[in-house]
Amino acid sequence: MGKLTLVTGGARSGKSTFAEKSVKETGKRIVYIATAIAFDEGMKDRIKRHRAQRPAEWATIERYKDFEAMAQDPDFQTADTILFDCMTVMITNNMLELEEDYDHCSMDRVAEVEAEIKGQVQRLLKVCADKNLYVVSNELGMGLVPSYKLGNYFRDIAGRMNQMVAAAADEVYFTVSGIPLKIK
């Protein structure tokens, strides 16, 4: 049975840097699960910078859904430690892929979207259960309330997914200004 660690914090709080440092210290065979999609030049640059700061020996799997398929990947099979960065980007990708009109959809449909995302997170945790898994996720509940429905739904879904992972986690860290605080 592996260890589950959640690393959360605000934008540019140092959560990815802390998670990467923690994973490096394990000295294990590491796989980085990248959830970002290079949809514009800014994201392409961000992905490039993230790749450059990771050690070359870390295998990378690009995936934001269908995590059970990773079980067939040789890099995943031989890994001891998984760094999943990040859950909020994964949630965004899943919500946008559905091409839902969030301004006009029913609350039942929003609940269905959340259930699908919850299933994706549960499958991630299940497929990684025998590995050390570090999940990076943004803490969204401390900022402004979004003025549009998609933002509200995203914030609520991400908050509940963070709570679910935190409840299951062995350790939870909250990063502020590059400083990690252990809260569980």
Salt bridges, closest charged atoms under 4 A:
GLU25 OE2 - LYS21 NZ 3.21
GLU41 OE2 - LYS44 NZ 3.43
ASP45 OD2 - ARG49 NE 2.72
GLU62 OE2 - ARG51 NH2 2.53
GLU68 OE1 - ARG123 NE 3.36
ASP80 OD1 - ARG29 NH2 3.29
GLU97 OE1 - LYS65 NZ 2.66
GLU100 OE1 - ARG109 NE 2.73
ASP101 OD2 - HIS104 ND1 2.78
GLU112 OE1 - ARG109 NH1 3.16
GLU114 OE2 - ARG160 NE 2.66
GLU116 OE2 - ARG123 NH2 3.49
ASP156 OD1 - ARG155 NH2 2.99
GLU171 OE1 - LYS3 NZ 3.29
GLU171 OE2 - LYS182 NZ 3.35
